[in-house]
Amino acid sequence: MKEITIEMKDRFGKMKYYPHCNDAKLFASIAGTSTMTEQTLKRIMKLGYKVKVAQRSNELTEGELK
């Protein structure tokens, strides 16, 4: 299964998702953004990708997204 790696950063009380690996950067480029929204991450997961968080060793699940 393919996976992407992101970084989660709190910016002024709002969580931002930054692409960390090349595939994540490509998805952000396709979306025309420098960060990824929760909706974008959910859609990437529906394509069969796992989403890993760079600072954590565990996998991000759709349940963690609003």
CHARMM internal coordinates of N, CA and C (Angstrom, degrees):
IC EDIT
DIST 1 N 1 CA 1.4603
DIST 1 CA 1 C 1.5246
ANGL 1 N 1 CA 1 C 109.08
DIST 1 C 2 N 1.2889
ANGL 1 CA 1 C 2 N 116.08
DIHE 1 N 1 CA 1 C 2 N 139.03
DIST 2 N 2 CA 1.4626
ANGL 1 C 2 N 2 CA 121.14
DIHE 1 CA 1 C 2 N 2 CA 179.13
DIST 2 CA 2 C 1.5252
ANGL 2 N 2 CA 2 C 109.81
DIHE 1 C 2 N 2 CA 2 C -76.97
DIST 2 C 3 N 1.3215
ANGL 2 CA 2 C 3 N 115.13
DIHE 2 N 2 CA 2 C 3 N 157.03
DIST 3 N 3 CA 1.4601
ANGL 2 C 3 N 3 CA 119.46
DIHE 2 CA 2 C 3 N 3 CA 176.83
DIST 3 CA 3 C 1.5168
ANGL 3 N 3 CA 3 C 110.34
DIHE 2 C 3 N 3 CA 3 C -145.85
DIST 3 C 4 N 1.3207
ANGL 3 CA 3 C 4 N 114.51
DIHE 3 N 3 CA 3 C 4 N 155.90
DIST 4 N 4 CA 1.4526
ANGL 3 C 4 N 4 CA 121.62
DIHE 3 CA 3 C 4 N 4 CA 172.79
DIST 4 CA 4 C 1.5194
ANGL 4 N 4 CA 4 C 107.36
DIHE 3 C 4 N 4 CA 4 C -123.08
DIST 4 C 5 N 1.3202
ANGL 4 CA 4 C 5 N 115.60
DIHE 4 N 4 CA 4 C 5 N 158.21
DIST 5 N 5 CA 1.4656
ANGL 4 C 5 N 5 CA 121.36
DIHE 4 CA 4 C 5 N 5 CA 177.95
DIST 5 CA 5 C 1.5173
ANGL 5 N 5 CA 5 C 108.60
DIHE 4 C 5 N 5 CA 5 C -120.12
DIST 5 C 6 N 1.3323
ANGL 5 CA 5 C 6 N 115.05
DIHE 5 N 5 CA 5 C 6 N 133.05
DIST 6 N 6 CA 1.4636
ANGL 5 C 6 N 6 CA 121.28
DIHE 5 CA 5 C 6 N 6 CA 179.07
DIST 6 CA 6 C 1.5224
ANGL 6 N 6 CA 6 C 109.14
DIHE 5 C 6 N 6 CA 6 C -125.38
DIST 6 C 7 N 1.3219
ANGL 6 CA 6 C 7 N 115.91
DIHE 6 N 6 CA 6 C 7 N 166.64
DIST 7 N 7 CA 1.4599
ANGL 6 C 7 N 7 CA 122.63
DIHE 6 CA 6 C 7 N 7 CA 170.92
DIST 7 CA 7 C 1.5167
ANGL 7 N 7 CA 7 C 107.60
DIHE 6 C 7 N 7 CA 7 C -116.40
DIST 7 C 8 N 1.3250
ANGL 7 CA 7 C 8 N 116.08
DIHE 7 N 7 CA 7 C 8 N 134.97
DIST 8 N 8 CA 1.4616
ANGL 7 C 8 N 8 CA 121.16
DIHE 7 CA 7 C 8 N 8 CA 177.09
DIST 8 CA 8 C 1.5256
ANGL 8 N 8 CA 8 C 107.74
DIHE 7 C 8 N 8 CA 8 C -103.67
DIST 8 C 9 N 1.3393
ANGL 8 CA 8 C 9 N 116.35
DIHE 8 N 8 CA 8 C 9 N 127.36
DIST 9 N 9 CA 1.4635
ANGL 8 C 9 N 9 CA 120.92
DIHE 8 CA 8 C 9 N 9 CA 179.63
DIST 9 CA 9 C 1.5206
ANGL 9 N 9 CA 9 C 109.26
DIHE 8 C 9 N 9 CA 9 C -134.88
DIST 9 C 10 N 1.3286
ANGL 9 CA 9 C 10 N 115.43
DIHE 9 N 9 CA 9 C 10 N 135.26
DIST 10 N 10 CA 1.4595
ANGL 9 C 10 N 10 CA 121.04
DIHE 9 CA 9 C 10 N 10 CA 176.02
DIST 10 CA 10 C 1.5186
ANGL 10 N 10 CA 10 C 107.55
DIHE 9 C 10 N 10 CA 10 C -83.96
DIST 10 C 11 N 1.3084
ANGL 10 CA 10 C 11 N 116.39
DIHE 10 N 10 CA 10 C 11 N 119.11
DIST 11 N 11 CA 1.4620
ANGL 10 C 11 N 11 CA 122.74
DIHE 10 CA 10 C 11 N 11 CA 179.10
DIST 11 CA 11 C 1.5240
ANGL 11 N 11 CA 11 C 108.73
DIHE 10 C 11 N 11 CA 11 C -119.60
DIST 11 C 12 N 1.3329
ANGL 11 CA 11 C 12 N 115.08
DIHE 11 N 11 CA 11 C 12 N 104.67
DIST 12 N 12 CA 1.4677
ANGL 11 C 12 N 12 CA 121.49
DIHE 11 CA 11 C 12 N 12 CA 178.01
DIST 12 CA 12 C 1.5233
ANGL 12 N 12 CA 12 C 111.66
DIHE 11 C 12 N 12 CA 12 C 55.98
DIST 12 C 13 N 1.3414
ANGL 12 CA 12 C 13 N 116.30
DIHE 12 N 12 CA 12 C 13 N 42.38
DIST 13 N 13 CA 1.4530
ANGL 12 C 13 N 13 CA 121.72
DIHE 12 CA 12 C 13 N 13 CA 177.06
DIST 13 CA 13 C 1.5157
ANGL 13 N 13 CA 13 C 115.08
DIHE 12 C 13 N 13 CA 13 C 83.62
DIST 13 C 14 N 1.3111
ANGL 13 CA 13 C 14 N 117.82
DIHE 13 N 13 CA 13 C 14 N 3.04
DIST 14 N 14 CA 1.4652
ANGL 13 C 14 N 14 CA 121.51
DIHE 13 CA 13 C 14 N 14 CA -179.99
DIST 14 CA 14 C 1.5285
ANGL 14 N 14 CA 14 C 108.93
DIHE 13 C 14 N 14 CA 14 C -122.67
DIST 14 C 15 N 1.3301
ANGL 14 CA 14 C 15 N 116.56
DIHE 14 N 14 CA 14 C 15 N 130.33
DIST 15 N 15 CA 1.4556
ANGL 14 C 15 N 15 CA 120.87
DIHE 14 CA 14 C 15 N 15 CA -178.64
DIST 15 CA 15 C 1.5231
ANGL 15 N 15 CA 15 C 110.37
DIHE 14 C 15 N 15 CA 15 C -75.17
DIST 15 C 16 N 1.3198
ANGL 15 CA 15 C 16 N 115.49
DIHE 15 N 15 CA 15 C 16 N 130.91
DIST 16 N 16 CA 1.4699
ANGL 15 C 16 N 16 CA 122.13
DIHE 15 CA 15 C 16 N 16 CA 177.77
DIST 16 CA 16 C 1.5262
ANGL 16 N 16 CA 16 C 107.86
DIHE 15 C 16 N 16 CA 16 C -116.69
DIST 16 C 17 N 1.3272
ANGL 16 CA 16 C 17 N 116.21
DIHE 16 N 16 CA 16 C 17 N 145.03
DIST 17 N 17 CA 1.4581
ANGL 16 C 17 N 17 CA 122.79
DIHE 16 CA 16 C 17 N 17 CA -178.04
DIST 17 CA 17 C 1.5270
ANGL 17 N 17 CA 17 C 108.37
DIHE 16 C 17 N 17 CA 17 C -116.31
DIST 17 C 18 N 1.3215
ANGL 17 CA 17 C 18 N 116.34
DIHE 17 N 17 CA 17 C 18 N 112.79
DIST 18 N 18 CA 1.4564
ANGL 17 C 18 N 18 CA 122.45
DIHE 17 CA 17 C 18 N 18 CA -176.66
DIST 18 CA 18 C 1.5248
ANGL 18 N 18 CA 18 C 110.42
DIHE 17 C 18 N 18 CA 18 C -104.57
DIST 18 C 19 N 1.3133
ANGL 18 CA 18 C 19 N 118.20
DIHE 18 N 18 CA 18 C 19 N 135.18
DIST 19 N 19 CA 1.4646
ANGL 18 C 19 N 19 CA 119.93
DIHE 18 CA 18 C 19 N 19 CA 176.94
DIST 19 CA 19 C 1.5228
ANGL 19 N 19 CA 19 C 110.00
DIHE 18 C 19 N 19 CA 19 C -66.04
DIST 19 C 20 N 1.3348
ANGL 19 CA 19 C 20 N 116.71
DIHE 19 N 19 CA 19 C 20 N 138.92
DIST 20 N 20 CA 1.4571
ANGL 19 C 20 N 20 CA 121.07
DIHE 19 CA 19 C 20 N 20 CA -177.52
DIST 20 CA 20 C 1.5301
ANGL 20 N 20 CA 20 C 112.00
DIHE 19 C 20 N 20 CA 20 C -115.55
DIST 20 C 21 N 1.3168
ANGL 20 CA 20 C 21 N 116.73
DIHE 20 N 20 CA 20 C 21 N -37.51
DIST 21 N 21 CA 1.4661
ANGL 20 C 21 N 21 CA 120.44
DIHE 20 CA 20 C 21 N 21 CA -179.21
DIST 21 CA 21 C 1.5330
ANGL 21 N 21 CA 21 C 109.64
DIHE 20 C 21 N 21 CA 21 C -101.98
DIST 21 C 22 N 1.3199
ANGL 21 CA 21 C 22 N 115.70
DIHE 21 N 21 CA 21 C 22 N 171.17
DIST 22 N 22 CA 1.4718
ANGL 21 C 22 N 22 CA 119.96
DIHE 21 CA 21 C 22 N 22 CA -177.51
DIST 22 CA 22 C 1.5218
ANGL 22 N 22 CA 22 C 113.10
DIHE 21 C 22 N 22 CA 22 C -61.34
DIST 22 C 23 N 1.3457
ANGL 22 CA 22 C 23 N 118.02
DIHE 22 N 22 CA 22 C 23 N -41.43
DIST 23 N 23 CA 1.4682
ANGL 22 C 23 N 23 CA 119.88
DIHE 22 CA 22 C 23 N 23 CA 179.67
DIST 23 CA 23 C 1.5265
ANGL 23 N 23 CA 23 C 111.23
DIHE 22 C 23 N 23 CA 23 C -65.32
DIST 23 C 24 N 1.3333
ANGL 23 CA 23 C 24 N 117.19
DIHE 23 N 23 CA 23 C 24 N -39.55
DIST 24 N 24 CA 1.4681
ANGL 23 C 24 N 24 CA 120.14
DIHE 23 CA 23 C 24 N 24 CA 177.86
DIST 24 CA 24 C 1.5246
ANGL 24 N 24 CA 24 C 110.42
DIHE 23 C 24 N 24 CA 24 C -64.51
DIST 24 C 25 N 1.3351
ANGL 24 CA 24 C 25 N 116.37
DIHE 24 N 24 CA 24 C 25 N -39.58
DIST 25 N 25 CA 1.4637
ANGL 24 C 25 N 25 CA 120.33
DIHE 24 CA 24 C 25 N 25 CA 177.59
DIST 25 CA 25 C 1.5275
ANGL 25 N 25 CA 25 C 110.89
DIHE 24 C 25 N 25 CA 25 C -64.17
DIST 25 C 26 N 1.3251
ANGL 25 CA 25 C 26 N 116.18
DIHE 25 N 25 CA 25 C 26 N -35.92
DIST 26 N 26 CA 1.4619
ANGL 25 C 26 N 26 CA 120.24
DIHE 25 CA 25 C 26 N 26 CA 177.58
DIST 26 CA 26 C 1.5342
ANGL 26 N 26 CA 26 C 110.73
DIHE 25 C 26 N 26 CA 26 C -65.61
DIST 26 C 27 N 1.3430
ANGL 26 CA 26 C 27 N 117.74
DIHE 26 N 26 CA 26 C 27 N -44.19
DIST 27 N 27 CA 1.4649
ANGL 26 C 27 N 27 CA 120.51
DIHE 26 CA 26 C 27 N 27 CA 177.27
DIST 27 CA 27 C 1.5296
ANGL 27 N 27 CA 27 C 110.76
DIHE 26 C 27 N 27 CA 27 C -60.81
DIST 27 C 28 N 1.3316
ANGL 27 CA 27 C 28 N 117.97
DIHE 27 N 27 CA 27 C 28 N -42.41
DIST 28 N 28 CA 1.4663
ANGL 27 C 28 N 28 CA 120.69
DIHE 27 CA 27 C 28 N 28 CA 178.70
DIST 28 CA 28 C 1.5264
ANGL 28 N 28 CA 28 C 110.21
DIHE 27 C 28 N 28 CA 28 C -63.92
DIST 28 C 29 N 1.3180
ANGL 28 CA 28 C 29 N 116.24
DIHE 28 N 28 CA 28 C 29 N -38.51
DIST 29 N 29 CA 1.4688
ANGL 28 C 29 N 29 CA 120.88
DIHE 28 CA 28 C 29 N 29 CA 178.09
DIST 29 CA 29 C 1.5271
ANGL 29 N 29 CA 29 C 110.44
DIHE 28 C 29 N 29 CA 29 C -63.06
DIST 29 C 30 N 1.3257
ANGL 29 CA 29 C 30 N 116.81
DIHE 29 N 29 CA 29 C 30 N -43.71
DIST 30 N 30 CA 1.4650
ANGL 29 C 30 N 30 CA 121.05
DIHE 29 CA 29 C 30 N 30 CA 178.09
DIST 30 CA 30 C 1.5296
ANGL 30 N 30 CA 30 C 110.17
DIHE 29 C 30 N 30 CA 30 C -60.82
DIST 30 C 31 N 1.3418
ANGL 30 CA 30 C 31 N 115.79
DIHE 30 N 30 CA 30 C 31 N -39.64
DIST 31 N 31 CA 1.4686
ANGL 30 C 31 N 31 CA 120.36
DIHE 30 CA 30 C 31 N 31 CA 179.64
DIST 31 CA 31 C 1.5323
ANGL 31 N 31 CA 31 C 111.90
DIHE 30 C 31 N 31 CA 31 C -75.65
DIST 31 C 32 N 1.3384
ANGL 31 CA 31 C 32 N 116.61
DIHE 31 N 31 CA 31 C 32 N -12.59
DIST 32 N 32 CA 1.4594
ANGL 31 C 32 N 32 CA 120.03
DIHE 31 CA 31 C 32 N 32 CA 179.65
DIST 32 CA 32 C 1.5193
ANGL 32 N 32 CA 32 C 113.28
DIHE 31 C 32 N 32 CA 32 C 75.48
DIST 32 C 33 N 1.3429
ANGL 32 CA 32 C 33 N 116.70
DIHE 32 N 32 CA 32 C 33 N 28.92
DIST 33 N 33 CA 1.4654
ANGL 32 C 33 N 33 CA 120.99
DIHE 32 CA 32 C 33 N 33 CA -177.72
DIST 33 CA 33 C 1.5267
ANGL 33 N 33 CA 33 C 110.68
DIHE 32 C 33 N 33 CA 33 C -132.78
DIST 33 C 34 N 1.3320
ANGL 33 CA 33 C 34 N 115.98
DIHE 33 N 33 CA 33 C 34 N 162.28
DIST 34 N 34 CA 1.4654
ANGL 33 C 34 N 34 CA 120.33
DIHE 33 CA 33 C 34 N 34 CA 175.01
DIST 34 CA 34 C 1.5218
ANGL 34 N 34 CA 34 C 110.99
DIHE 33 C 34 N 34 CA 34 C -94.12
DIST 34 C 35 N 1.3380
ANGL 34 CA 34 C 35 N 116.76
DIHE 34 N 34 CA 34 C 35 N -18.29
DIST 35 N 35 CA 1.4589
ANGL 34 C 35 N 35 CA 122.02
DIHE 34 CA 34 C 35 N 35 CA 174.53
DIST 35 CA 35 C 1.5231
ANGL 35 N 35 CA 35 C 108.04
DIHE 34 C 35 N 35 CA 35 C -119.84
DIST 35 C 36 N 1.3291
ANGL 35 CA 35 C 36 N 115.93
DIHE 35 N 35 CA 35 C 36 N 169.07
DIST 36 N 36 CA 1.4615
ANGL 35 C 36 N 36 CA 120.43
DIHE 35 CA 35 C 36 N 36 CA -179.96
DIST 36 CA 36 C 1.5267
ANGL 36 N 36 CA 36 C 108.42
DIHE 35 C 36 N 36 CA 36 C -116.12
DIST 36 C 37 N 1.3030
ANGL 36 CA 36 C 37 N 116.30
DIHE 36 N 36 CA 36 C 37 N 138.79
DIST 37 N 37 CA 1.4618
ANGL 36 C 37 N 37 CA 120.29
DIHE 36 CA 36 C 37 N 37 CA 178.29
DIST 37 CA 37 C 1.5314
ANGL 37 N 37 CA 37 C 109.56
DIHE 36 C 37 N 37 CA 37 C -85.20
DIST 37 C 38 N 1.3206
ANGL 37 CA 37 C 38 N 115.44
DIHE 37 N 37 CA 37 C 38 N 165.10
DIST 38 N 38 CA 1.4625
ANGL 37 C 38 N 38 CA 119.55
DIHE 37 CA 37 C 38 N 38 CA 175.98
DIST 38 CA 38 C 1.5233
ANGL 38 N 38 CA 38 C 110.31
DIHE 37 C 38 N 38 CA 38 C -60.72
DIST 38 C 39 N 1.3226
ANGL 38 CA 38 C 39 N 116.81
DIHE 38 N 38 CA 38 C 39 N -37.59
DIST 39 N 39 CA 1.4677
ANGL 38 C 39 N 39 CA 120.93
DIHE 38 CA 38 C 39 N 39 CA 178.85
DIST 39 CA 39 C 1.5300
ANGL 39 N 39 CA 39 C 110.74
DIHE 38 C 39 N 39 CA 39 C -63.39
DIST 39 C 40 N 1.3267
ANGL 39 CA 39 C 40 N 116.73
DIHE 39 N 39 CA 39 C 40 N -41.64
DIST 40 N 40 CA 1.4636
ANGL 39 C 40 N 40 CA 120.56
DIHE 39 CA 39 C 40 N 40 CA 177.65
DIST 40 CA 40 C 1.5227
ANGL 40 N 40 CA 40 C 110.73
DIHE 39 C 40 N 40 CA 40 C -62.72
DIST 40 C 41 N 1.3345
ANGL 40 CA 40 C 41 N 117.29
DIHE 40 N 40 CA 40 C 41 N -43.75
DIST 41 N 41 CA 1.4634
ANGL 40 C 41 N 41 CA 120.87
DIHE 40 CA 40 C 41 N 41 CA 178.80
DIST 41 CA 41 C 1.5216
ANGL 41 N 41 CA 41 C 111.52
DIHE 40 C 41 N 41 CA 41 C -62.41
DIST 41 C 42 N 1.3273
ANGL 41 CA 41 C 42 N 117.21
DIHE 41 N 41 CA 41 C 42 N -40.32
DIST 42 N 42 CA 1.4733
ANGL 41 C 42 N 42 CA 120.68
DIHE 41 CA 41 C 42 N 42 CA 177.70
DIST 42 CA 42 C 1.5313
ANGL 42 N 42 CA 42 C 110.32
DIHE 41 C 42 N 42 CA 42 C -62.14
DIST 42 C 43 N 1.3174
ANGL 42 CA 42 C 43 N 116.73
DIHE 42 N 42 CA 42 C 43 N -41.75
DIST 43 N 43 CA 1.4666
ANGL 42 C 43 N 43 CA 120.47
DIHE 42 CA 42 C 43 N 43 CA 179.95
DIST 43 CA 43 C 1.5271
ANGL 43 N 43 CA 43 C 111.06
DIHE 42 C 43 N 43 CA 43 C -66.31
DIST 43 C 44 N 1.3278
ANGL 43 CA 43 C 44 N 116.80
DIHE 43 N 43 CA 43 C 44 N -38.84
DIST 44 N 44 CA 1.4671
ANGL 43 C 44 N 44 CA 120.87
DIHE 43 CA 43 C 44 N 44 CA 177.24
DIST 44 CA 44 C 1.5290
ANGL 44 N 44 CA 44 C 109.35
DIHE 43 C 44 N 44 CA 44 C -62.74
DIST 44 C 45 N 1.3337
ANGL 44 CA 44 C 45 N 117.11
DIHE 44 N 44 CA 44 C 45 N -40.56
DIST 45 N 45 CA 1.4703
ANGL 44 C 45 N 45 CA 121.32
DIHE 44 CA 44 C 45 N 45 CA 177.76
DIST 45 CA 45 C 1.5281
ANGL 45 N 45 CA 45 C 110.60
DIHE 44 C 45 N 45 CA 45 C -62.97
DIST 45 C 46 N 1.3185
ANGL 45 CA 45 C 46 N 116.75
DIHE 45 N 45 CA 45 C 46 N -38.10
DIST 46 N 46 CA 1.4709
ANGL 45 C 46 N 46 CA 120.16
DIHE 45 CA 45 C 46 N 46 CA 179.02
DIST 46 CA 46 C 1.5239
ANGL 46 N 46 CA 46 C 111.56
DIHE 45 C 46 N 46 CA 46 C -66.14
DIST 46 C 47 N 1.3280
ANGL 46 CA 46 C 47 N 117.32
DIHE 46 N 46 CA 46 C 47 N -21.90
DIST 47 N 47 CA 1.4646
ANGL 46 C 47 N 47 CA 121.67
DIHE 46 CA 46 C 47 N 47 CA 175.36
DIST 47 CA 47 C 1.5314
ANGL 47 N 47 CA 47 C 111.84
DIHE 46 C 47 N 47 CA 47 C -79.73
DIST 47 C 48 N 1.3423
ANGL 47 CA 47 C 48 N 116.21
DIHE 47 N 47 CA 47 C 48 N -1.42
DIST 48 N 48 CA 1.4559
ANGL 47 C 48 N 48 CA 120.60
DIHE 47 CA 47 C 48 N 48 CA 177.11
DIST 48 CA 48 C 1.5184
ANGL 48 N 48 CA 48 C 114.98
DIHE 47 C 48 N 48 CA 48 C 98.26
DIST 48 C 49 N 1.3216
ANGL 48 CA 48 C 49 N 117.70
DIHE 48 N 48 CA 48 C 49 N 10.32
DIST 49 N 49 CA 1.4610
ANGL 48 C 49 N 49 CA 121.44
DIHE 48 CA 48 C 49 N 49 CA 179.05
DIST 49 CA 49 C 1.5195
ANGL 49 N 49 CA 49 C 110.66
DIHE 48 C 49 N 49 CA 49 C -89.18
DIST 49 C 50 N 1.3267
ANGL 49 CA 49 C 50 N 116.29
DIHE 49 N 49 CA 49 C 50 N 144.18
DIST 50 N 50 CA 1.4606
ANGL 49 C 50 N 50 CA 121.83
DIHE 49 CA 49 C 50 N 50 CA 167.55
DIST 50 CA 50 C 1.5180
ANGL 50 N 50 CA 50 C 106.30
DIHE 49 C 50 N 50 CA 50 C -89.38
DIST 50 C 51 N 1.3276
ANGL 50 CA 50 C 51 N 116.70
DIHE 50 N 50 CA 50 C 51 N 145.07
DIST 51 N 51 CA 1.4614
ANGL 50 C 51 N 51 CA 121.05
DIHE 50 CA 50 C 51 N 51 CA 178.10
DIST 51 CA 51 C 1.5283
ANGL 51 N 51 CA 51 C 107.47
DIHE 50 C 51 N 51 CA 51 C -113.05
DIST 51 C 52 N 1.3175
ANGL 51 CA 51 C 52 N 115.58
DIHE 51 N 51 CA 51 C 52 N 115.51
DIST 52 N 52 CA 1.4689
ANGL 51 C 52 N 52 CA 121.74
DIHE 51 CA 51 C 52 N 52 CA 178.60
DIST 52 CA 52 C 1.5197
ANGL 52 N 52 CA 52 C 108.82
DIHE 51 C 52 N 52 CA 52 C -103.74
DIST 52 C 53 N 1.3337
ANGL 52 CA 52 C 53 N 115.83
DIHE 52 N 52 CA 52 C 53 N 147.90
DIST 53 N 53 CA 1.4557
ANGL 52 C 53 N 53 CA 121.91
DIHE 52 CA 52 C 53 N 53 CA 177.97
DIST 53 CA 53 C 1.5209
ANGL 53 N 53 CA 53 C 107.97
DIHE 52 C 53 N 53 CA 53 C -102.54
DIST 53 C 54 N 1.3144
ANGL 53 CA 53 C 54 N 117.40
DIHE 53 N 53 CA 53 C 54 N 129.03
DIST 54 N 54 CA 1.4643
ANGL 53 C 54 N 54 CA 122.85
DIHE 53 CA 53 C 54 N 54 CA -171.95
DIST 54 CA 54 C 1.5321
ANGL 54 N 54 CA 54 C 112.95
DIHE 53 C 54 N 54 CA 54 C -58.90
DIST 54 C 55 N 1.3158
ANGL 54 CA 54 C 55 N 119.40
DIHE 54 N 54 CA 54 C 55 N -40.05
DIST 55 N 55 CA 1.4577
ANGL 54 C 55 N 55 CA 120.99
DIHE 54 CA 54 C 55 N 55 CA -175.87
DIST 55 CA 55 C 1.5259
ANGL 55 N 55 CA 55 C 113.47
DIHE 54 C 55 N 55 CA 55 C -84.01
DIST 55 C 56 N 1.3130
ANGL 55 CA 55 C 56 N 116.84
DIHE 55 N 55 CA 55 C 56 N -11.97
DIST 56 N 56 CA 1.4604
ANGL 55 C 56 N 56 CA 120.54
DIHE 55 CA 55 C 56 N 56 CA -178.79
DIST 56 CA 56 C 1.5174
ANGL 56 N 56 CA 56 C 108.57
DIHE 55 C 56 N 56 CA 56 C -115.04
DIST 56 C 57 N 1.3135
ANGL 56 CA 56 C 57 N 115.19
DIHE 56 N 56 CA 56 C 57 N 157.64
DIST 57 N 57 CA 1.4605
ANGL 56 C 57 N 57 CA 118.43
DIHE 56 CA 56 C 57 N 57 CA 179.52
DIST 57 CA 57 C 1.5226
ANGL 57 N 57 CA 57 C 111.86
DIHE 56 C 57 N 57 CA 57 C -94.61
DIST 57 C 58 N 1.3381
ANGL 57 CA 57 C 58 N 116.83
DIHE 57 N 57 CA 57 C 58 N -6.01
DIST 58 N 58 CA 1.4575
ANGL 57 C 58 N 58 CA 118.61
DIHE 57 CA 57 C 58 N 58 CA -178.55
DIST 58 CA 58 C 1.5216
ANGL 58 N 58 CA 58 C 112.41
DIHE 57 C 58 N 58 CA 58 C -101.10
DIST 58 C 59 N 1.2983
ANGL 58 CA 58 C 59 N 116.05
DIHE 58 N 58 CA 58 C 59 N 167.82
DIST 59 N 59 CA 1.4618
ANGL 58 C 59 N 59 CA 123.72
DIHE 58 CA 58 C 59 N 59 CA -174.91
DIST 59 CA 59 C 1.5220
ANGL 59 N 59 CA 59 C 110.34
DIHE 58 C 59 N 59 CA 59 C -88.93
DIST 59 C 60 N 1.3139
ANGL 59 CA 59 C 60 N 116.66
DIHE 59 N 59 CA 59 C 60 N 143.07
DIST 60 N 60 CA 1.4593
ANGL 59 C 60 N 60 CA 122.56
DIHE 59 CA 59 C 60 N 60 CA 174.78
DIST 60 CA 60 C 1.5186
ANGL 60 N 60 CA 60 C 108.32
DIHE 59 C 60 N 60 CA 60 C -78.91
DIST 60 C 61 N 1.3359
ANGL 60 CA 60 C 61 N 116.73
DIHE 60 N 60 CA 60 C 61 N 134.32
DIST 61 N 61 CA 1.4500
ANGL 60 C 61 N 61 CA 120.82
DIHE 60 CA 60 C 61 N 61 CA 178.66
DIST 61 CA 61 C 1.5139
ANGL 61 N 61 CA 61 C 109.68
DIHE 60 C 61 N 61 CA 61 C -111.59
DIST 61 C 62 N 1.3381
ANGL 61 CA 61 C 62 N 115.90
DIHE 61 N 61 CA 61 C 62 N 160.36
DIST 62 N 62 CA 1.4696
ANGL 61 C 62 N 62 CA 119.35
DIHE 61 CA 61 C 62 N 62 CA 178.70
DIST 62 CA 62 C 1.5228
ANGL 62 N 62 CA 62 C 111.05
DIHE 61 C 62 N 62 CA 62 C -61.81
DIST 62 C 63 N 1.3409
ANGL 62 CA 62 C 63 N 117.48
DIHE 62 N 62 CA 62 C 63 N -28.16
DIST 63 N 63 CA 1.4474
ANGL 62 C 63 N 63 CA 121.59
DIHE 62 CA 62 C 63 N 63 CA 179.39
DIST 63 CA 63 C 1.5255
ANGL 63 N 63 CA 63 C 113.35
DIHE 62 C 63 N 63 CA 63 C -63.11
DIST 63 C 64 N 1.3213
ANGL 63 CA 63 C 64 N 117.87
DIHE 63 N 63 CA 63 C 64 N -24.30
DIST 64 N 64 CA 1.4599
ANGL 63 C 64 N 64 CA 121.57
DIHE 63 CA 63 C 64 N 64 CA 178.66
DIST 64 CA 64 C 1.5212
ANGL 64 N 64 CA 64 C 111.75
DIHE 63 C 64 N 64 CA 64 C -80.08
DIST 64 C 65 N 1.3250
ANGL 64 CA 64 C 65 N 116.77
DIHE 64 N 64 CA 64 C 65 N -16.02
DIST 65 N 65 CA 1.4645
ANGL 64 C 65 N 65 CA 121.75
DIHE 64 CA 64 C 65 N 65 CA 179.56
DIST 65 CA 65 C 1.5227
ANGL 65 N 65 CA 65 C 108.85
DIHE 64 C 65 N 65 CA 65 C -91.85
DIST 65 C 66 N 1.2939
ANGL 65 CA 65 C 66 N 116.86
DIHE 65 N 65 CA 65 C 66 N 145.79
DIST 66 N 66 CA 1.4738
ANGL 65 C 66 N 66 CA 120.52
DIHE 65 CA 65 C 66 N 66 CA -178.94
DIST 66 CA 66 C 1.4899
ANGL 66 N 66 CA 66 C 111.68
DIHE 65 C 66 N 66 CA 66 C -70.69
END
COOR INIT
IC SEED 1 N 1 CA 1 C
IC BUILD
